[in-house]
Amino acid sequence: MTTTPHTLAPVSADLLRQRLASILPAHCLIEETEAQRPYECDALSLYRELPLFIALPETADQAQAVLQCCHELGVPVVPRGAGTGLTAGAMAHPEGVLLGLAKLNRILDIDPVARTARLEPGVTNLAISEAAAEHGLYYAPDPSSQIACTIGGNVAANSGGVHCLKYGLTTHNLLAVEMLTVEGERVTLGGDGLDGPGLDMLAIITGSEGLLGVTVEVTVKLLPRPEIARVLLAGFDSVSAAGDAVGAVIAAGIIPGGLEMMDALALQAAEDFARAGYPRDAQALLLCELDGTEEEVAQHIDEVSAIFTAHGATSLRVSEDEAERSLLWKGRKSAFPAVGRMSPDYYCMDGTIPRHQVSHVLEEISRLSKKYDLRVANVFHAGDGNLHPLIMYDAADPAQVTRAEQFGVDILELSVAVGGAITGEHGVGLEKLNQMHDQYGESELHLFEDIKAAFDPQLTLNPGKGVPILKRCQEYRALPGKHNHGC
């Protein structure tokens, strides 16, 4: 079945303004163009658009009323968390309302006995672990943007992070989500138990990028902090040697708490920024965190050190205390902004590949770097094969923008060609819409379309993102013109 969206007439901005003003306090509604500018894009600044209005509700009831109003008038709604997404998934619709949820930022409850936290969607990822720390607990998924990104956005993108190799993605650490349907109905998916009756709707909602509903409350699992965690730092004289070492660690039956790689350009940028003591002469750097009991960690450090040495490690260093462990991670977690100091702009890609293809793919990216005459720094979750090449360019040069975008397309197509996926933890958004056709066949895309239509028959919830509606030129009178991907 393909979807034929209803034909929706343009809505009077005056009418919409009047209705929204009756729902929200004046300071929660933004109409002026300059005041809207901070919301015109997410962290992928290549794509920008302004909405008719920005609604910033302070309660779930207000968010519900906004959705009910927009549904009644047939107005598109784009949900937005902190705006740290990297695929233009939160880019506004020019005829719609941008629904920002960052003001819903209360930690509603932490239950140390059940090891759960109940949160509003605007709570930042890092704030969850900080609040749980007094109970010896923490929240495992930890995207690099965890100081700013919100749990609602993490649910929308099914975010991961350093520790997802061992402890899973957002979807593996959720118990329940309360969401608003496009009609504004409030429903609960999941519950207090590890499994619930009926279809696993929680799994469908997680990672759905605001296409199926709007999250207004999240219940997450908390984990006990490990007895000890130490980081093993290893330098290599080639990315292929480091890539092979990653595969050997997993093949040995060891699942580190985190296993990350940076190439020479990325580690130089990170070292300049963090002064963590990274080996500047290395061509590739591995950061391997091992956690557990004292005995378990000591044994794994010996085993992983031996594996790294056997694969040609040119330097090895083990963190001695928590301060040193934090410093070593500071470099990795600061790598994105650190690379930003080397170039006016960079384009962060997000593809996933089989671990045994790491060396081959990095060599291909290096070749593409020469082809497009653009530098690239590779920072990625090596343990789970989630690449994050940072393509450096100057947005003031249209030719460089074009080359950067095509470079990114080539990386995604390469990921599919070697048996991987076009997305890891960033989602599809607007950025990867065309590459969905590389990943999936027509029947699969029809299935995604049907799921979207089941939740949102008029296709007004975050239209034009995530699912390439096969008749998407009809979707809400077409996507924004300058981003219509050839429709």
C-alpha positions as CSV (number, residue, x, y, z in Angstrom):
1,M,0.0,0.0,0.0
2,T,1.3,3.5,-0.8
3,T,0.2,6.5,1.0
4,T,-1.8,9.3,-0.6
5,P,-1.8,12.2,1.8
6,H,-4.9,14.2,2.2
7,T,-4.8,17.5,0.4
8,L,-4.5,20.2,3.1
9,A,-5.3,23.8,2.4
10,P,-2.8,26.5,3.6
11,V,-3.7,27.7,7.1
12,S,-4.0,31.4,7.9
13,A,-1.0,32.4,9.9
14,D,-3.2,34.8,11.8
15,L,-5.6,32.0,12.8
16,L,-2.8,29.8,13.8
17,R,-1.2,32.6,15.9
18,Q,-4.5,33.3,17.6
19,R,-5.0,29.6,18.5
20,L,-1.4,29.1,19.7
21,A,-1.6,32.3,21.8
22,S,-4.6,31.0,23.6
23,I,-2.6,27.9,24.6
24,L,0.8,29.2,25.5
25,P,2.1,32.1,27.5
26,A,3.6,34.9,25.3
27,H,7.2,34.0,26.2
28,C,6.6,30.4,24.9
29,L,5.7,31.5,21.4
30,I,8.3,32.8,18.9
31,E,7.3,34.4,15.7
32,E,10.0,37.0,14.9
33,T,12.4,35.9,12.3
34,E,15.6,36.9,14.1
35,A,14.4,35.3,17.3
36,Q,13.7,32.1,15.4
37,R,17.3,31.9,13.9
38,P,18.7,29.8,16.7
39,Y,16.2,27.1,15.8
40,E,16.6,27.1,12.0
41,C,18.8,24.0,12.0
42,D,20.0,21.2,14.2
43,A,23.7,20.4,14.4
44,L,23.7,19.7,10.7
45,S,23.8,23.3,9.6
46,L,23.8,22.4,5.9
47,Y,20.0,22.3,6.0
48,R,18.1,25.3,7.4
49,E,14.5,26.4,7.4
50,L,12.3,28.6,9.5
51,P,8.8,27.6,10.7
52,L,5.7,29.8,10.9
53,F,5.9,29.6,14.7
54,I,8.1,28.1,17.4
55,A,6.2,26.7,20.4
56,L,8.1,26.1,23.6
57,P,5.6,24.5,26.0
58,E,6.5,24.3,29.7
59,T,4.2,21.4,30.5
60,A,3.1,18.2,28.8
61,D,-0.5,19.6,28.8
62,Q,0.6,22.6,26.8
63,A,2.4,20.3,24.3
64,Q,-0.7,18.2,24.0
65,A,-2.8,21.3,23.3
66,V,-0.4,22.5,20.6
67,L,-0.7,19.1,18.9
68,Q,-4.4,19.1,19.1
69,C,-4.6,22.6,17.6
70,C,-2.2,21.7,14.8
71,H,-4.1,18.5,14.0
72,E,-7.4,20.3,13.9
73,L,-6.0,22.9,11.5
74,G,-3.9,20.4,9.5
75,V,-0.6,22.2,10.3
76,P,2.7,20.3,10.2
77,V,4.5,19.9,13.5
78,V,8.3,19.2,13.9
79,P,9.3,18.0,17.4
80,R,12.7,19.2,18.6
81,G,14.8,18.5,21.7
82,A,18.1,20.3,22.3
83,G,18.9,20.5,18.5
84,T,22.0,18.4,18.8
85,G,20.9,16.0,16.1
86,L,23.1,15.5,13.0
87,T,20.7,14.6,10.2
88,A,18.4,17.7,9.9
89,G,15.7,15.5,11.6
90,A,14.6,18.5,13.6
91,M,14.7,21.0,10.8
92,A,11.5,23.1,10.8
93,H,8.8,23.0,8.1
94,P,8.1,26.4,6.5
95,E,4.4,26.0,6.8
96,G,4.4,24.5,10.3
97,V,5.1,24.7,14.0
98,L,8.4,23.8,15.5
99,L,7.6,22.1,18.9
100,G,10.6,22.5,21.2
101,L,10.5,20.3,24.3
102,A,13.6,21.5,26.1
103,K,11.6,23.3,28.8
104,L,10.2,20.0,29.9
105,N,13.3,19.2,31.9
106,R,12.3,17.9,35.3
107,I,13.7,14.6,36.8
108,L,10.4,13.3,38.1
109,D,11.6,10.4,40.1
110,I,14.6,8.2,40.8
111,D,13.9,4.8,42.3
112,P,17.2,3.3,43.6
113,V,15.5,0.1,44.6
114,A,13.9,-0.6,41.2
115,R,16.9,1.1,39.5
116,T,14.8,3.4,37.4
117,A,14.5,7.1,36.6
118,R,11.3,8.8,35.4
119,L,12.1,11.9,33.3
120,E,10.6,14.6,31.2
121,P,12.0,14.6,27.7
122,G,14.1,17.8,28.1
123,V,16.4,16.3,30.8
124,T,19.9,16.1,29.4
125,N,21.6,12.7,29.1
126,L,24.4,13.6,31.5
127,A,22.0,15.0,34.1
128,I,20.5,11.5,34.5
129,S,23.8,10.0,35.6
130,E,24.6,13.0,37.8
131,A,21.3,12.7,39.6
132,A,21.6,8.9,40.0
133,A,25.2,9.0,41.2
134,E,24.3,9.5,44.9
135,H,22.7,6.0,44.7
136,G,25.7,4.4,43.1
137,L,23.8,4.2,39.8
138,Y,24.2,5.6,36.3
139,Y,22.5,5.7,32.8
140,A,24.6,3.8,30.3
141,P,24.0,5.3,26.9
142,D,26.3,8.3,26.6
143,P,26.4,10.1,23.2
144,S,29.4,12.5,22.8
145,S,26.9,15.3,23.1
146,Q,25.6,14.0,26.4
147,I,26.2,17.3,28.2
148,A,23.6,18.9,25.9
149,C,21.5,16.3,24.2
150,T,18.2,15.3,25.8
151,I,16.6,12.0,26.7
152,G,13.7,12.7,24.4
153,G,16.0,13.3,21.5
154,N,17.9,10.1,22.5
155,V,14.7,8.1,22.3
156,A,13.9,9.7,18.9
157,A,17.3,8.8,17.5
158,N,17.9,5.6,19.5
159,S,21.2,7.1,20.5
160,G,24.3,5.2,21.6
161,G,27.7,6.4,22.7
162,V,30.9,4.9,24.0
163,H,29.3,2.4,26.3
164,C,26.7,1.0,23.9
165,L,29.1,-1.7,22.8
166,K,28.6,-3.5,26.2
167,Y,25.4,-1.9,27.6
168,G,23.3,-1.3,24.5
169,L,21.6,1.6,22.8
170,T,18.8,3.7,24.1
171,T,16.3,1.0,23.1
172,H,18.0,-1.5,25.4
173,N,17.8,0.9,28.4
174,L,14.2,2.0,28.2
175,L,11.2,0.7,30.2
176,A,8.4,3.1,29.2
177,V,7.6,6.1,27.1
178,E,4.6,8.4,27.4
179,M,3.9,10.0,24.0
180,L,1.4,12.2,22.3
181,T,-0.1,11.0,19.1
182,V,-0.4,13.4,16.2
183,E,-4.0,13.9,17.3
184,G,-2.8,14.9,20.8
185,E,-3.9,11.7,22.6
186,R,-1.5,10.8,25.5
187,V,-0.6,7.1,25.5
188,T,1.9,5.0,27.5
189,L,4.1,2.4,25.8
190,G,5.9,-0.1,28.0
191,G,5.7,-0.2,31.8
192,D,7.6,-1.0,35.0
193,G,8.4,-4.6,33.9
194,L,11.0,-5.8,31.4
195,D,8.3,-7.0,29.1
196,G,4.7,-6.1,28.6
197,P,1.7,-7.6,27.0
198,G,0.9,-7.2,23.3
199,L,3.0,-5.8,20.5
200,D,6.3,-4.2,21.5
201,M,5.2,-0.7,20.5
202,L,8.1,0.7,22.6
203,A,10.6,-0.8,20.1
204,I,8.7,0.9,17.1
205,I,8.7,4.3,18.8
206,T,12.4,4.2,19.8
207,G,14.4,5.6,16.9
208,S,11.3,6.8,15.0
209,E,12.7,10.3,14.8
210,G,9.5,12.1,15.8
211,L,7.6,10.6,12.9
212,L,5.1,8.6,14.9
213,G,4.6,10.6,18.1
214,V,6.0,13.2,20.5
215,T,7.7,11.9,23.7
216,V,6.6,13.7,26.9
217,E,7.9,11.3,29.6
218,V,10.6,8.5,29.6
219,T,11.3,5.8,32.2
220,V,14.9,4.4,31.9
221,K,16.9,1.7,33.5
222,L,19.8,2.6,35.8
223,L,22.8,0.4,36.2
224,P,25.1,0.0,39.3
225,R,28.4,1.7,38.7
226,P,31.1,-0.9,38.1
227,E,33.6,-1.5,40.9
228,I,36.4,-0.2,38.8
229,A,37.0,1.0,35.2
230,R,40.3,1.6,33.6
231,V,41.2,2.8,30.1
232,L,43.9,1.2,28.0
233,L,45.4,3.7,25.4
234,A,47.2,2.2,22.4
235,G,48.9,3.9,19.5
236,F,49.4,2.2,16.1
237,D,51.4,3.1,13.1
238,S,48.5,2.4,10.7
239,V,44.7,2.5,10.8
240,S,44.6,-1.0,9.4
241,A,46.7,-2.4,12.3
242,A,44.4,-0.6,14.8
243,G,41.3,-1.9,12.9
244,D,42.6,-5.5,13.0
245,A,43.3,-5.1,16.7
246,V,39.7,-4.2,17.3
247,G,38.4,-7.3,15.7
248,A,40.9,-9.4,17.6
249,V,39.7,-8.1,21.0
250,I,36.1,-9.0,20.2
251,A,37.1,-12.4,18.7
252,A,38.9,-13.1,22.0
253,G,35.5,-13.0,23.8
254,I,36.2,-9.7,25.6
255,I,33.5,-7.0,25.5
256,P,35.0,-3.8,26.6
257,G,32.9,-1.0,28.3
258,G,34.0,1.1,25.3
259,L,36.3,0.7,22.3
260,E,37.0,3.8,20.3
261,M,39.3,4.8,17.5
262,M,40.7,8.0,16.2
263,D,43.0,8.5,13.2
264,A,46.0,10.7,13.1
265,L,44.2,13.9,12.2
266,A,41.5,13.4,14.9
267,L,44.0,12.6,17.6
268,Q,46.1,15.6,16.8
269,A,43.0,17.8,17.1
270,A,41.9,16.1,20.3
271,E,45.3,16.4,21.9
272,D,45.6,20.0,21.0
273,F,42.3,20.6,22.7
274,A,42.4,18.3,25.8
275,R,46.1,17.8,26.4
276,A,45.4,14.2,27.4
277,G,48.9,12.9,26.6
278,Y,47.9,11.1,23.4
279,P,50.9,9.8,21.3
280,R,51.2,12.5,18.6
281,D,53.4,10.2,16.4
282,A,50.7,7.5,16.1
283,Q,48.7,7.1,12.9
284,A,45.7,5.6,14.8
285,L,44.7,5.5,18.5
286,L,42.5,3.0,20.3
287,L,40.8,3.8,23.7
288,C,39.6,0.6,25.3
289,E,37.7,0.8,28.6
290,L,37.6,-2.3,30.7
291,D,35.2,-2.4,33.7
292,G,34.1,-4.9,36.3
293,T,35.7,-6.2,39.5
294,E,39.4,-5.6,40.3
295,E,40.4,-9.1,39.3
296,E,38.3,-9.1,36.1
297,V,39.7,-5.7,34.9
298,A,43.3,-6.7,35.7
299,Q,42.9,-9.9,33.7
300,H,41.4,-8.1,30.7
301,I,44.0,-5.4,30.7
302,D,46.7,-8.1,30.4
303,E,44.8,-9.9,27.7
304,V,44.0,-6.8,25.6
305,S,47.5,-5.4,26.1
306,A,48.9,-8.7,24.6
307,I,46.4,-8.5,21.7
308,F,47.4,-4.8,20.9
309,T,51.1,-5.7,21.2
310,A,50.7,-8.6,18.8
311,H,49.0,-6.3,16.3
312,G,51.8,-3.8,16.4
313,A,50.9,-1.3,19.0
314,T,53.7,1.3,19.2
315,S,52.6,2.6,22.6
316,L,50.5,1.4,25.5
317,R,49.3,3.3,28.6
318,V,46.8,2.3,31.3
319,S,44.9,4.9,33.4
320,E,46.0,4.8,37.0
321,D,43.0,6.6,38.6
322,E,39.7,8.1,37.8
323,A,41.2,11.5,37.0
324,E,43.4,10.0,34.4
325,R,40.6,7.9,33.0
326,S,38.4,11.0,32.7
327,L,41.2,12.9,31.0
328,L,41.7,10.2,28.4
329,W,38.0,10.2,27.6
330,K,37.9,14.0,27.5
331,G,40.0,14.0,24.4
332,R,37.7,11.5,22.6
333,K,34.5,13.2,23.7
334,S,35.9,16.6,22.7
335,A,37.1,15.3,19.3
336,F,34.2,16.8,17.4
337,P,34.5,20.4,18.6
338,A,38.3,20.0,18.5
339,V,38.2,19.2,14.8
340,G,36.0,22.2,14.4
341,R,39.0,24.3,15.3
342,M,40.8,23.0,12.2
343,S,38.3,24.0,9.6
344,P,35.5,26.5,9.1
345,D,32.9,23.7,8.9
346,Y,32.8,19.9,9.0
347,Y,30.2,17.4,8.0
348,C,29.8,14.5,10.4
349,M,28.8,11.2,8.7
350,D,27.2,8.2,10.5
351,G,27.4,4.8,8.9
352,T,27.8,1.4,10.4
353,I,30.0,-1.4,9.0
354,P,31.0,-4.9,10.0
355,R,34.0,-4.7,12.3
356,H,36.2,-6.8,9.9
357,Q,35.7,-4.1,7.2
358,V,37.1,-1.3,9.3
359,S,40.6,-1.2,7.7
360,H,39.2,-1.5,4.1
361,V,36.6,1.3,4.7
362,L,39.1,3.6,6.3
363,E,41.5,3.1,3.3
364,E,38.6,3.9,0.9
365,I,37.7,7.0,2.9
366,S,41.3,8.1,2.6
367,R,41.1,7.6,-1.2
368,L,37.9,9.6,-1.4
369,S,39.5,12.4,0.6
370,K,42.1,12.8,-2.1
371,K,39.4,12.5,-4.9
372,Y,37.3,15.3,-3.4
373,D,40.3,17.3,-2.1
374,L,38.8,17.6,1.3
375,R,40.4,16.6,4.6
376,V,38.7,14.0,6.7
377,A,39.2,13.1,10.4
378,N,37.9,9.7,11.5
379,V,36.5,9.4,15.1
380,F,34.3,6.4,15.7
381,H,32.9,3.7,17.9
382,A,35.2,1.0,16.6
383,G,33.8,-1.8,18.8
384,D,30.4,-1.7,17.1
385,G,31.6,-0.5,13.7
386,N,29.8,2.9,13.9
387,L,31.8,5.4,11.7
388,H,31.9,9.1,12.2
389,P,34.1,10.6,9.5
390,L,34.3,14.4,9.8
391,I,34.6,15.9,6.4
392,M,36.2,19.3,6.6
393,Y,35.0,22.1,4.2
394,D,34.2,25.8,4.0
395,A,30.5,26.5,3.7
396,A,31.4,29.9,2.1
397,D,32.6,28.0,-0.9
398,P,29.6,26.4,-2.8
399,A,31.9,24.0,-4.7
400,Q,33.3,22.6,-1.4
401,V,29.8,22.2,-0.1
402,T,28.8,20.1,-3.1
403,R,32.0,18.0,-2.8
404,A,31.4,17.5,0.9
405,E,27.8,16.3,0.3
406,Q,28.9,13.9,-2.4
407,F,31.8,12.6,-0.3
408,G,29.2,11.9,2.4
409,V,27.0,10.0,0.0
410,D,29.9,7.9,-1.2
411,I,30.7,6.9,2.4
412,L,27.1,5.9,3.1
413,E,27.0,3.9,-0.2
414,L,30.3,2.3,0.7
415,S,28.9,1.3,4.1
416,V,26.0,-0.5,2.5
417,A,28.3,-2.1,-0.1
418,V,30.4,-3.8,2.6
419,G,27.4,-5.2,4.4
420,G,26.7,-2.3,6.8
421,A,24.0,0.4,7.2
422,I,23.5,4.0,6.2
423,T,22.9,5.0,9.8
424,G,24.3,4.2,13.2
425,E,23.1,6.4,16.0
426,H,22.2,9.6,14.2
427,G,19.1,8.5,12.3
428,V,18.0,9.2,8.8
429,G,16.4,12.7,9.1
430,L,16.4,14.7,5.9
431,E,20.1,14.0,5.2
432,K,19.9,10.3,4.3
433,L,16.5,10.2,2.7
434,N,17.9,9.3,-0.7
435,Q,20.3,6.6,0.7
436,M,17.3,4.8,2.1
437,H,16.8,3.5,-1.5
438,D,20.3,2.1,-1.4
439,Q,19.6,0.2,1.9
440,Y,16.1,-1.0,1.3
441,G,14.0,-2.4,-1.5
442,E,10.6,-1.0,-2.6
443,S,8.6,-3.5,-0.6
444,E,10.5,-2.6,2.6
445,L,10.0,1.1,1.9
446,H,6.3,0.5,1.4
447,L,6.2,-1.2,4.8
448,F,7.9,1.8,6.5
449,E,5.4,4.1,4.7
450,D,2.5,2.0,6.0
451,I,3.7,2.2,9.6
452,K,4.1,6.0,9.2
453,A,0.6,6.3,7.8
454,A,-0.9,4.1,10.6
455,F,0.3,6.6,13.2
456,D,0.0,9.8,11.1
457,P,-2.5,9.4,8.2
458,Q,-2.2,13.1,7.1
459,L,1.7,13.0,7.2
460,T,1.8,16.2,9.2
461,L,4.2,15.0,12.0
462,N,7.8,15.8,11.1
463,P,6.9,15.6,7.3
464,G,9.6,14.8,4.8
465,K,12.0,13.1,7.3
466,G,13.1,9.5,7.9
467,V,10.9,7.6,5.5
468,P,11.1,8.4,1.8
469,I,7.4,8.3,1.1
470,L,7.3,6.8,-2.4
471,K,4.9,9.6,-3.5
472,R,6.6,12.1,-1.3
473,C,6.3,14.9,-3.8
474,Q,2.7,14.9,-2.6
475,E,3.5,14.9,1.0
476,Y,2.1,18.0,2.6
477,R,2.3,19.8,-0.7
478,A,5.9,18.7,-1.1
479,L,9.0,19.1,1.0
480,P,10.6,22.5,1.3
481,G,11.7,23.4,-2.2
482,K,15.4,23.6,-1.8
483,H,15.6,20.2,0.0
484,N,13.3,18.2,-2.2
485,H,16.0,15.7,-3.3
486,G,14.9,15.8,-6.9
487,C,11.1,15.4,-6.6
